[in-house]
Amino acid sequence: FFKQKTAYEIPKRDWNSDVCSPIFEYGCVAVTANEHRSRPPSTQFEHAIPLNRVREVTLDPRTPVLIGQAQVLQREDDLAVARGPIELMSDAVRGAFADAGCPQPSQVDAIHVLRSLSTKVHNPAAAISRMTGIAAHIHGYTTHGGNLPQALVNLGALEIQAGRADCIVLTGGESSRTRRRARKAGVELEWVNGDQSSAADAPPTPIGGELEMLHPLETERNVVLPIEIYPMFETALRNASGMSVPQHRRRISELWSRFSTVAAKNPNAWIQESFTPEQISAVSESNRMVGFPYTKLMNSNNDVDMAAALVLCSAEYAESHGVPRDRWVFPVAGTDAHEHIFVSHRWSFTDTPAIRLGGRRLLELARWSINDVDVVDLYSCFPSAVQLGAASLGLGIDSTLTSTGGLSFAGGPFNNYVMHAIATTMTILRNQPESKALVWANGGYATKHSFGAYQAVPPQHPFLHDSPQREVNSLPKRDAVSASEAEGMVTVEAYSVMHDRDGSPSRLAAAVLTPNGVRSWAVTKDAGIMRHAIENDFVGEVMRLLPNGELMERS
């Protein structure tokens, strides 16, 4: 996540990090209401902007505001014509300024790009500068994490409010579908490596530090893929609910059906089709079982060519550049936090305290209750993520929990989904200016969380940001041991069953607890055990763990 003490690795002559107090272990910063008020009055309201949108508000000219958004989808089948992510992001940036209703500037303070898996260009932001004709003092490039689009808004809002930036462009994109098809056809895509100009670019400003999220015990058992780990959360949730396997499958299929209905009405969704619960749960040639209990339609859809961009600036910048007031959407507050980093150390597969505490703090800063929120977008890589988020935030699972349709249907362009969610949320708020919106972004294995509160009505207070990380860190952790140390009778805590492409079960992976509550990891390819775990609730059953990590019947 963000590095210690300074969010951007940039020269102090450009960014005065001394005014920011470190709040996160991993380096994000916060500005509190007291700190904002401590600045000299002349820097707060010398050029105050009167706004008459819905109610009279005198706005600090340093107030951060989102003025432009754009989303780009590419469905080109001709590999010779299909464009790469830098081209798609450049289109999105141009579209975002057009959406703001102001001329595209020749220069901004920063262009920050979400890490893209579709390009090997080392500084995509610089390439976007050339392609769009928008120079930037800072060309930023993030590390990996689905939480980062929202975290960038939070950080950008702090920079603008502190007077260290006037206009920041955020963008991200993937051409994953085109790259997959090119690999299958044996075609080399020139844009993957970029041109000579890109090769000569200076290194980008790195944003964020890599967060090691896999415990050695997890890698030892090769329990590393999201498509295997998120189903483990799901089987634990099913057991906690007391539902049978068929009842639970119906419940999550209905949840995902509601998400698809939202996507069907979203013009920027990759799959604009509504699916019934039966279509989502039924295993077929086009909807195979991936990691039980998830069919393909319950997995994030990364096979997309998509990009999005946001323009974040100060109210003074928006006013001076003639951006119509009905385009303005305000980040009201933001929070960031992470769970205990390793799944091995989390107390439970059914509880996400960093979401609960981060969401609670967000609402406190925004001066809202959860019942005040009209528009919600919860990160939705898999159904378990939505259920964990909803429960932690106090939202009913039957309510509308997505603005886009989610990663399975609207599209899951790896690190950048949430930028699409924020862009969509902006459009909704412009059309419903009295509404309030909450966005939750997630990275890793329900690990890293970023939250944003948004409204179109000018806020009554400055943008506020905080983190409950110290409180999260103080919560209990489970000890974890190797299979050789946990050898003997263990209780299944959570599990998933991976399937081959032909539909046959290939491996069961499980988190298990020893009699004294210590966690270990186990796997098996035993056909009988896998079949039993698919047909029954396997959580809570007592099994034998061998020193090599294999799970066996207890007898």
TORKEMAR-914852 format. One line per field, with one value per residue (C-alpha): residue number from 1; x, y, z. Coordinates in steps of 0.1 Angstrom, whole numbers, plus 5000, padded with zeros to 4 digits. Layout:
<nodes>
n	NUM / ...
c1	X / ...
c2	Y / ...
c3	Z / ...
</nodes>
This chain:
<nodes>
n	1 / 2 / 3 / 4 / 5 / 6 / 7 / 8 / 9 / 10 / 11 / 12 / 13 / 14 / 15 / 16 / 17 / 18 / 19 / 20 / 21 / 22 / 23 / 24 / 25 / 26 / 27 / 28 / 29 / 30 / 31 / 32 / 33 / 34 / 35 / 36 / 37 / 38 / 39 / 40 / 41 / 42 / 43 / 44 / 45 / 46 / 47 / 48 / 49 / 50 / 51 / 52 / 53 / 54 / 55 / 56 / 57 / 58 / 59 / 60 / 61 / 62 / 63 / 64 / 65 / 66 / 67 / 68 / 69 / 70 / 71 / 72 / 73 / 74 / 75 / 76 / 77 / 78 / 79 / 80 / 81 / 82 / 83 / 84 / 85 / 86 / 87 / 88 / 89 / 90 / 91 / 92 / 93 / 94 / 95 / 96 / 97 / 98 / 99 / 100 / 101 / 102 / 103 / 104 / 105 / 106 / 107 / 108 / 109 / 110 / 111 / 112 / 113 / 114 / 115 / 116 / 117 / 118 / 119 / 120 / 121 / 122 / 123 / 124 / 125 / 126 / 127 / 128 / 129 / 130 / 131 / 132 / 133 / 134 / 135 / 136 / 137 / 138 / 139 / 140 / 141 / 142 / 143 / 144 / 145 / 146 / 147 / 148 / 149 / 150 / 151 / 152 / 153 / 154 / 155 / 156 / 157 / 158 / 159 / 160 / 161 / 162 / 163 / 164 / 165 / 166 / 167 / 168 / 169 / 170 / 171 / 172 / 173 / 174 / 175 / 176 / 177 / 178 / 179 / 180 / 181 / 182 / 183 / 184 / 185 / 186 / 187 / 188 / 189 / 190 / 191 / 192 / 193 / 194 / 195 / 196 / 197 / 198 / 199 / 200 / 201 / 202 / 203 / 204 / 205 / 206 / 207 / 208 / 209 / 210 / 211 / 212 / 213 / 214 / 215 / 216 / 217 / 218 / 219 / 220 / 221 / 222 / 223 / 224 / 225 / 226 / 227 / 228 / 229 / 230 / 231 / 232 / 233 / 234 / 235 / 236 / 237 / 238 / 239 / 240 / 241 / 242 / 243 / 244 / 245 / 246 / 247 / 248 / 249 / 250 / 251 / 252 / 253 / 254 / 255 / 256 / 257 / 258 / 259 / 260 / 261 / 262 / 263 / 264 / 265 / 266 / 267 / 268 / 269 / 270 / 271 / 272 / 273 / 274 / 275 / 276 / 277 / 278 / 279 / 280 / 281 / 282 / 283 / 284 / 285 / 286 / 287 / 288 / 289 / 290 / 291 / 292 / 293 / 294 / 295 / 296 / 297 / 298 / 299 / 300 / 301 / 302 / 303 / 304 / 305 / 306 / 307 / 308 / 309 / 310 / 311 / 312 / 313 / 314 / 315 / 316 / 317 / 318 / 319 / 320 / 321 / 322 / 323 / 324 / 325 / 326 / 327 / 328 / 329 / 330 / 331 / 332 / 333 / 334 / 335 / 336 / 337 / 338 / 339 / 340 / 341 / 342 / 343 / 344 / 345 / 346 / 347 / 348 / 349 / 350 / 351 / 352 / 353 / 354 / 355 / 356 / 357 / 358 / 359 / 360 / 361 / 362 / 363 / 364 / 365 / 366 / 367 / 368 / 369 / 370 / 371 / 372 / 373 / 374 / 375 / 376 / 377 / 378 / 379 / 380 / 381 / 382 / 383 / 384 / 385 / 386 / 387 / 388 / 389 / 390 / 391 / 392 / 393 / 394 / 395 / 396 / 397 / 398 / 399 / 400 / 401 / 402 / 403 / 404 / 405 / 406 / 407 / 408 / 409 / 410 / 411 / 412 / 413 / 414 / 415 / 416 / 417 / 418 / 419 / 420 / 421 / 422 / 423 / 424 / 425 / 426 / 427 / 428 / 429 / 430 / 431 / 432 / 433 / 434 / 435 / 436 / 437 / 438 / 439 / 440 / 441 / 442 / 443 / 444 / 445 / 446 / 447 / 448 / 449 / 450 / 451 / 452 / 453 / 454 / 455 / 456 / 457 / 458 / 459 / 460 / 461 / 462 / 463 / 464 / 465 / 466 / 467 / 468 / 469 / 470 / 471 / 472 / 473 / 474 / 475 / 476 / 477 / 478 / 479 / 480 / 481 / 482 / 483 / 484 / 485 / 486 / 487 / 488 / 489 / 490 / 491 / 492 / 493 / 494 / 495 / 496 / 497 / 498 / 499 / 500 / 501 / 502 / 503 / 504 / 505 / 506 / 507 / 508 / 509 / 510 / 511 / 512 / 513 / 514 / 515 / 516 / 517 / 518 / 519 / 520 / 521 / 522 / 523 / 524 / 525 / 526 / 527 / 528 / 529 / 530 / 531 / 532 / 533 / 534 / 535 / 536 / 537 / 538 / 539 / 540 / 541 / 542 / 543 / 544 / 545 / 546 / 547 / 548 / 549 / 550 / 551 / 552 / 553 / 554 / 555
c1	5000 / 5012 / 5047 / 5057 / 5053 / 5050 / 5023 / 5042 / 5079 / 5085 / 5108 / 5099 / 5101 / 5070 / 5051 / 5054 / 5047 / 5057 / 5021 / 5007 / 5007 / 5012 / 4981 / 4986 / 5012 / 5017 / 5019 / 4987 / 4981 / 4951 / 4939 / 4915 / 4890 / 4912 / 4942 / 4921 / 4909 / 4944 / 4954 / 4954 / 4919 / 4933 / 4942 / 4908 / 4884 / 4903 / 4887 / 4856 / 4832 / 4794 / 4774 / 4736 / 4731 / 4702 / 4713 / 4735 / 4771 / 4803 / 4829 / 4866 / 4883 / 4906 / 4876 / 4883 / 4857 / 4854 / 4844 / 4848 / 4845 / 4846 / 4844 / 4857 / 4848 / 4865 / 4848 / 4870 / 4876 / 4903 / 4936 / 4952 / 4928 / 4923 / 4940 / 4960 / 4953 / 4973 / 4952 / 4920 / 4931 / 4940 / 4905 / 4891 / 4911 / 4900 / 4864 / 4866 / 4875 / 4847 / 4823 / 4834 / 4823 / 4856 / 4885 / 4911 / 4941 / 4976 / 4990 / 4979 / 4997 / 4996 / 4985 / 4982 / 4977 / 4965 / 4989 / 4979 / 4985 / 4980 / 5011 / 5048 / 5054 / 5072 / 5056 / 5021 / 5013 / 5041 / 5028 / 4993 / 5007 / 5021 / 4990 / 4966 / 4988 / 4984 / 5017 / 5020 / 5045 / 5041 / 5036 / 5024 / 5021 / 5006 / 5013 / 4986 / 4954 / 4917 / 4915 / 4937 / 4913 / 4894 / 4926 / 4939 / 4908 / 4913 / 4950 / 4943 / 4916 / 4941 / 4968 / 4943 / 4929 / 4964 / 4972 / 4998 / 4979 / 4951 / 4942 / 4949 / 4939 / 4933 / 4930 / 4934 / 4927 / 4931 / 4931 / 4930 / 4905 / 4927 / 4959 / 4943 / 4931 / 4964 / 4983 / 4959 / 4964 / 5002 / 5001 / 5026 / 5009 / 5033 / 5016 / 5024 / 5060 / 5054 / 5074 / 5109 / 5095 / 5080 / 5113 / 5131 / 5107 / 5120 / 5107 / 5073 / 5067 / 5058 / 5026 / 5022 / 5044 / 5038 / 5021 / 5031 / 4997 / 5006 / 5019 / 5046 / 5022 / 4997 / 5023 / 5035 / 5001 / 4997 / 4966 / 4973 / 4946 / 4916 / 4894 / 4903 / 4904 / 4872 / 4851 / 4866 / 4850 / 4818 / 4817 / 4824 / 4796 / 4772 / 4780 / 4775 / 4741 / 4729 / 4717 / 4719 / 4740 / 4710 / 4695 / 4728 / 4734 / 4700 / 4708 / 4740 / 4725 / 4697 / 4722 / 4742 / 4710 / 4702 / 4737 / 4732 / 4699 / 4718 / 4744 / 4717 / 4707 / 4743 / 4754 / 4790 / 4787 / 4806 / 4777 / 4744 / 4722 / 4700 / 4705 / 4680 / 4692 / 4688 / 4711 / 4738 / 4737 / 4733 / 4765 / 4768 / 4794 / 4794 / 4790 / 4814 / 4821 / 4854 / 4860 / 4831 / 4806 / 4812 / 4802 / 4820 / 4793 / 4801 / 4837 / 4851 / 4852 / 4887 / 4883 / 4875 / 4890 / 4880 / 4893 / 4881 / 4893 / 4884 / 4893 / 4898 / 4905 / 4899 / 4867 / 4887 / 4901 / 4867 / 4853 / 4881 / 4879 / 4841 / 4830 / 4792 / 4781 / 4759 / 4790 / 4805 / 4806 / 4823 / 4844 / 4830 / 4852 / 4875 / 4891 / 4916 / 4926 / 4936 / 4928 / 4955 / 4976 / 4977 / 4945 / 4963 / 4962 / 4926 / 4904 / 4875 / 4866 / 4832 / 4842 / 4861 / 4867 / 4887 / 4856 / 4834 / 4857 / 4867 / 4831 / 4820 / 4848 / 4838 / 4802 / 4814 / 4835 / 4807 / 4782 / 4759 / 4743 / 4742 / 4705 / 4714 / 4732 / 4712 / 4738 / 4761 / 4788 / 4804 / 4834 / 4821 / 4848 / 4829 / 4796 / 4815 / 4831 / 4797 / 4783 / 4813 / 4811 / 4774 / 4774 / 4803 / 4787 / 4752 / 4736 / 4709 / 4719 / 4686 / 4692 / 4709 / 4746 / 4761 / 4759 / 4774 / 4764 / 4797 / 4829 / 4812 / 4788 / 4799 / 4835 / 4865 / 4895 / 4919 / 4930 / 4907 / 4871 / 4864 / 4873 / 4844 / 4822 / 4832 / 4825 / 4791 / 4783 / 4792 / 4766 / 4739 / 4746 / 4744 / 4710 / 4700 / 4717 / 4702 / 4715 / 4745 / 4768 / 4793 / 4820 / 4840 / 4871 / 4889 / 4923 / 4939 / 4919 / 4894 / 4926 / 4930 / 4901 / 4894 / 4861 / 4847 / 4816 / 4803 / 4775 / 4766 / 4755 / 4784 / 4795 / 4792 / 4828 / 4862 / 4872 / 4881 / 4902 / 4913 / 4922 / 4912 / 4944 / 4957 / 4924 / 4924 / 4960 / 4950 / 4924 / 4932 / 4952 / 4952 / 4985 / 4993 / 5015 / 5027 / 5009 / 5037 / 5030 / 4993 / 4993 / 4964 / 4927 / 4916 / 4883 / 4875 / 4870 / 4866 / 4872 / 4868 / 4869 / 4887 / 4874 / 4891 / 4878 / 4860 / 4840 / 4856 / 4867 / 4905 / 4915 / 4900 / 4918 / 4908 / 4917 / 4916 / 4918 / 4936 / 4919 / 4935 / 4924 / 4956 / 4951 / 4968 / 4962 / 4953 / 4946 / 4933 / 4925 / 4905 / 4874 / 4852 / 4861 / 4856 / 4823 / 4811 / 4823 / 4803 / 4771 / 4772 / 4784 / 4819 / 4827 / 4829 / 4838 / 4867 / 4894 / 4929 / 4958 / 4989 / 5024 / 5026 / 4994 / 4971 / 4936 / 4922 / 4891 / 4894 / 4892
c2	5000 / 5036 / 5039 / 5051 / 5088 / 5101 / 5090 / 5101 / 5095 / 5130 / 5159 / 5181 / 5212 / 5198 / 5183 / 5195 / 5162 / 5178 / 5192 / 5156 / 5134 / 5097 / 5077 / 5043 / 5017 / 5015 / 5052 / 5069 / 5103 / 5120 / 5156 / 5162 / 5189 / 5206 / 5206 / 5221 / 5249 / 5255 / 5269 / 5307 / 5321 / 5338 / 5304 / 5290 / 5316 / 5345 / 5335 / 5317 / 5305 / 5310 / 5280 / 5279 / 5242 / 5230 / 5252 / 5282 / 5272 / 5292 / 5268 / 5269 / 5272 / 5243 / 5220 / 5188 / 5181 / 5155 / 5172 / 5147 / 5109 / 5086 / 5049 / 5032 / 4997 / 4980 / 4950 / 4949 / 4914 / 4923 / 4920 / 4943 / 4971 / 4964 / 4990 / 4986 / 4999 / 5032 / 5041 / 5032 / 5052 / 5082 / 5081 / 5079 / 5110 / 5130 / 5119 / 5128 / 5165 / 5165 / 5152 / 5181 / 5205 / 5224 / 5226 / 5200 / 5217 / 5216 / 5207 / 5192 / 5186 / 5148 / 5119 / 5088 / 5053 / 5021 / 4992 / 4975 / 4938 / 4945 / 4965 / 4963 / 5000 / 5011 / 5046 / 5046 / 5080 / 5096 / 5078 / 5091 / 5126 / 5124 / 5108 / 5133 / 5164 / 5170 / 5176 / 5166 / 5175 / 5140 / 5108 / 5083 / 5045 / 5024 / 4990 / 4963 / 4964 / 4967 / 4992 / 5017 / 5036 / 5048 / 5052 / 5075 / 5097 / 5099 / 5108 / 5132 / 5150 / 5155 / 5169 / 5193 / 5204 / 5211 / 5233 / 5209 / 5203 / 5220 / 5192 / 5155 / 5130 / 5094 / 5066 / 5029 / 5003 / 4968 / 4951 / 4917 / 4902 / 4913 / 4900 / 4866 / 4863 / 4874 / 4848 / 4821 / 4831 / 4835 / 4872 / 4897 / 4930 / 4959 / 4981 / 4956 / 4968 / 5003 / 5025 / 5040 / 5071 / 5050 / 5032 / 5065 / 5078 / 5084 / 5061 / 5069 / 5082 / 5050 / 5051 / 5025 / 4997 / 4961 / 4943 / 4907 / 4889 / 4852 / 4835 / 4808 / 4782 / 4792 / 4790 / 4757 / 4742 / 4763 / 4780 / 4813 / 4821 / 4843 / 4818 / 4792 / 4815 / 4835 / 4803 / 4794 / 4825 / 4814 / 4779 / 4795 / 4820 / 4792 / 4772 / 4803 / 4809 / 4774 / 4770 / 4737 / 4735 / 4739 / 4768 / 4786 / 4781 / 4796 / 4826 / 4836 / 4829 / 4853 / 4879 / 4876 / 4877 / 4911 / 4923 / 4912 / 4931 / 4963 / 4956 / 4950 / 4987 / 5000 / 5012 / 5009 / 4972 / 4946 / 4921 / 4939 / 4909 / 4899 / 4863 / 4843 / 4826 / 4793 / 4804 / 4815 / 4784 / 4758 / 4741 / 4740 / 4741 / 4779 / 4782 / 4755 / 4750 / 4768 / 4768 / 4752 / 4766 / 4792 / 4787 / 4808 / 4835 / 4840 / 4848 / 4882 / 4887 / 4898 / 4890 / 4926 / 4956 / 4985 / 5019 / 5047 / 5081 / 5107 / 5144 / 5156 / 5193 / 5221 / 5241 / 5271 / 5253 / 5241 / 5276 / 5293 / 5267 / 5272 / 5237 / 5238 / 5233 / 5204 / 5184 / 5187 / 5157 / 5161 / 5135 / 5141 / 5117 / 5087 / 5060 / 5033 / 5001 / 4965 / 4933 / 4912 / 4908 / 4870 / 4850 / 4825 / 4850 / 4862 / 4852 / 4842 / 4836 / 4852 / 4885 / 4915 / 4940 / 4964 / 4968 / 4973 / 4998 / 5016 / 5019 / 5032 / 5058 / 5069 / 5075 / 5094 / 5117 / 5122 / 5128 / 5102 / 5070 / 5040 / 5046 / 5080 / 5062 / 5060 / 5047 / 5018 / 5000 / 4971 / 4954 / 4923 / 4900 / 4871 / 4868 / 4862 / 4897 / 4913 / 4894 / 4902 / 4939 / 4942 / 4925 / 4946 / 4978 / 4970 / 4967 / 4941 / 4915 / 4920 / 4957 / 4972 / 4968 / 4978 / 5008 / 4991 / 4954 / 4942 / 4926 / 4895 / 4915 / 4951 / 4939 / 4932 / 4950 / 4938 / 4968 / 4993 / 4982 / 5007 / 5036 / 5025 / 5023 / 5059 / 5071 / 5054 / 5068 / 5103 / 5100 / 5088 / 5116 / 5142 / 5129 / 5126 / 5155 / 5150 / 5114 / 5102 / 5075 / 5050 / 5031 / 5003 / 4991 / 4959 / 4944 / 4910 / 4884 / 4908 / 4923 / 4960 / 4983 / 5019 / 5038 / 5069 / 5090 / 5112 / 5137 / 5163 / 5188 / 5209 / 5195 / 5214 / 5206 / 5200 / 5166 / 5144 / 5113 / 5088 / 5052 / 5028 / 5007 / 5008 / 4995 / 4967 / 4958 / 4954 / 4927 / 4890 / 4870 / 4832 / 4814 / 4793 / 4762 / 4738 / 4705 / 4686 / 4706 / 4703 / 4665 / 4646 / 4654 / 4688 / 4705 / 4719 / 4757 / 4766 / 4749 / 4751 / 4724 / 4734 / 4719 / 4711 / 4726 / 4693 / 4699 / 4672 / 4680 / 4683 / 4694 / 4703 / 4729 / 4737 / 4758 / 4736 / 4742 / 4721 / 4713 / 4743 / 4767 / 4770 / 4772 / 4751 / 4743 / 4710 / 4696 / 4664 / 4649 / 4621 / 4617 / 4606 / 4634 / 4660 / 4646 / 4646 / 4682 / 4693 / 4676 / 4684 / 4711 / 4700 / 4728 / 4716 / 4680 / 4664 / 4649 / 4636 / 4659 / 4641 / 4657 / 4663 / 4684 / 4658 / 4656 / 4621 / 4605 / 4604 / 4566
c3	5000 / 5004 / 5017 / 5051 / 5058 / 5023 / 4999 / 4968 / 4962 / 4947 / 4954 / 4984 / 4962 / 4944 / 4973 / 5009 / 5028 / 5061 / 5066 / 5064 / 5095 / 5089 / 5098 / 5082 / 5091 / 5054 / 5049 / 5039 / 5054 / 5069 / 5072 / 5100 / 5105 / 5131 / 5108 / 5080 / 5103 / 5116 / 5082 / 5080 / 5071 / 5041 / 5025 / 5033 / 5022 / 5005 / 4973 / 4986 / 4960 / 4966 / 4954 / 4951 / 4942 / 4964 / 4994 / 5000 / 5008 / 5008 / 4995 / 5003 / 4969 / 4978 / 4982 / 4960 / 4934 / 4907 / 4874 / 4847 / 4841 / 4811 / 4804 / 4772 / 4760 / 4731 / 4714 / 4683 / 4670 / 4644 / 4662 / 4636 / 4646 / 4683 / 4705 / 4737 / 4771 / 4767 / 4737 / 4756 / 4787 / 4764 / 4750 / 4785 / 4796 / 4766 / 4773 / 4809 / 4801 / 4775 / 4801 / 4824 / 4798 / 4797 / 4772 / 4776 / 4794 / 4781 / 4815 / 4848 / 4881 / 4878 / 4857 / 4878 / 4862 / 4878 / 4873 / 4840 / 4832 / 4795 / 4789 / 4795 / 4790 / 4822 / 4823 / 4809 / 4822 / 4802 / 4771 / 4778 / 4781 / 4746 / 4732 / 4747 / 4745 / 4783 / 4800 / 4837 / 4865 / 4879 / 4860 / 4886 / 4884 / 4912 / 4924 / 4923 / 4942 / 4935 / 4964 / 4947 / 4925 / 4956 / 4975 / 4947 / 4950 / 4988 / 4984 / 4955 / 4975 / 5003 / 4980 / 4964 / 4997 / 5011 / 4981 / 4966 / 4934 / 4914 / 4889 / 4889 / 4863 / 4873 / 4848 / 4843 / 4816 / 4803 / 4769 / 4784 / 4759 / 4730 / 4745 / 4753 / 4717 / 4703 / 4724 / 4712 / 4676 / 4680 / 4671 / 4685 / 4695 / 4690 / 4716 / 4744 / 4746 / 4734 / 4710 / 4712 / 4729 / 4756 / 4761 / 4765 / 4792 / 4827 / 4854 / 4867 / 4902 / 4921 / 4941 / 4968 / 4981 / 4974 / 5002 / 5006 / 5011 / 5010 / 5041 / 5035 / 5048 / 5021 / 4993 / 5007 / 5000 / 4968 / 4982 / 4963 / 4937 / 4944 / 4925 / 4952 / 4983 / 4979 / 4977 / 5011 / 5025 / 5009 / 5024 / 5059 / 5054 / 5043 / 5075 / 5097 / 5080 / 5088 / 5052 / 5033 / 5002 / 4978 / 4999 / 5000 / 4963 / 4956 / 4978 / 4961 / 4927 / 4935 / 4947 / 4914 / 4894 / 4909 / 4900 / 4864 / 4863 / 4871 / 4845 / 4819 / 4823 / 4824 / 4790 / 4801 / 4813 / 4794 / 4797 / 4793 / 4800 / 4829 / 4841 / 4862 / 4894 / 4876 / 4847 / 4872 / 4893 / 4865 / 4854 / 4816 / 4789 / 4790 / 4827 / 4842 / 4878 / 4886 / 4924 / 4942 / 4950 / 4922 / 4886 / 4859 / 4861 / 4898 / 4891 / 4882 / 4844 / 4835 / 4798 / 4789 / 4770 / 4792 / 4805 / 4827 / 4837 / 4864 / 4866 / 4902 / 4909 / 4933 / 4933 / 4923 / 4893 / 4882 / 4886 / 4866 / 4838 / 4834 / 4845 / 4848 / 4884 / 4875 / 4866 / 4901 / 4924 / 4958 / 4976 / 5011 / 5031 / 5027 / 5048 / 5042 / 5062 / 5058 / 5076 / 5092 / 5061 / 5059 / 5057 / 5079 / 5108 / 5105 / 5134 / 5112 / 5076 / 5082 / 5097 / 5081 / 5110 / 5088 / 5066 / 5096 / 5113 / 5080 / 5070 / 5104 / 5104 / 5069 / 5080 / 5111 / 5090 / 5064 / 5093 / 5078 / 5090 / 5068 / 5063 / 5047 / 5019 / 4987 / 4962 / 4971 / 4952 / 4970 / 4955 / 4939 / 4926 / 4941 / 4960 / 4993 / 4990 / 4987 / 5016 / 5038 / 5029 / 5033 / 5067 / 5079 / 5068 / 5081 / 5047 / 5038 / 5013 / 4994 / 4988 / 4957 / 4964 / 4930 / 4908 / 4878 / 4879 / 4895 / 4882 / 4867 / 4845 / 4843 / 4838 / 4860 / 4845 / 4872 / 4894 / 4878 / 4883 / 4911 / 4888 / 4866 / 4898 / 4908 / 4872 / 4872 / 4907 / 4895 / 4867 / 4892 / 4916 / 4889 / 4880 / 4917 / 4933 / 4967 / 4970 / 4989 / 4977 / 4993 / 4974 / 4989 / 4971 / 4979 / 4971 / 4977 / 4995 / 5012 / 5025 / 5015 / 5018 / 5006 / 5012 / 4996 / 5004 / 4976 / 4970 / 4944 / 4970 / 4983 / 5017 / 5049 / 5060 / 5043 / 5029 / 5058 / 5058 / 5085 / 5091 / 5119 / 5112 / 5148 / 5161 / 5134 / 5143 / 5180 / 5172 / 5179 / 5154 / 5150 / 5152 / 5121 / 5119 / 5093 / 5087 / 5104 / 5136 / 5133 / 5124 / 5138 / 5142 / 5128 / 5122 / 5087 / 5090 / 5053 / 5020 / 4982 / 4955 / 4923 / 4890 / 4857 / 4825 / 4818 / 4849 / 4871 / 4907 / 4908 / 4943 / 4976 / 4997 / 5033 / 5062 / 5093 / 5131 / 5156 / 5189 / 5205 / 5177 / 5157 / 5119 / 5093 / 5056 / 5040 / 5005 / 4990 / 4956 / 4971 / 4949 / 4977 / 5000 / 4972 / 4963 / 4999 / 5003 / 4972 / 4983 / 5020 / 5044 / 5050 / 5074 / 5110 / 5101 / 5119 / 5096 / 5099 / 5087 / 5076 / 5080 / 5043 / 5044 / 5030 / 5044 / 5052 / 5066 / 5104 / 5106
</nodes>
